[in-house]
């Protein structure tokens, strides 16, 4: 819908998705974002043939504070992809994941209680 000035009105989600779709992230940014949400990404995309091999490979790693994120070189070798193909695949997955987040059923956010402790000095 157009506003009074004749411009398209966009919601905050629309604006964020447009911005994110124009941004191509680097490997470290992508791997951190994907691994941070890997359980949810797995649930949403494990049956997608475009992403299944990447997701399967990423789930083979054990993530904790002592371990590093997967190296690009290792993923290139294990997935038998060129650097350009791997980066395209990861950017596509990140973008598709970002779009799925706008679906209320994709990312359940439970009710939260916040307690503030205030000291009057």
Secondary structure, DSSP 4 states (H G I P E B T S, - for coil): -B-TTSPBP--HHHHHHHHHHHPPPPHHHHHHHHHHTHHHHHHHHTT-TTTHHHHHHHHTS--STTSPPPPHHHHHHHHT--HHHHHHHHHHHHHHHHHHTTSTTTS--------------
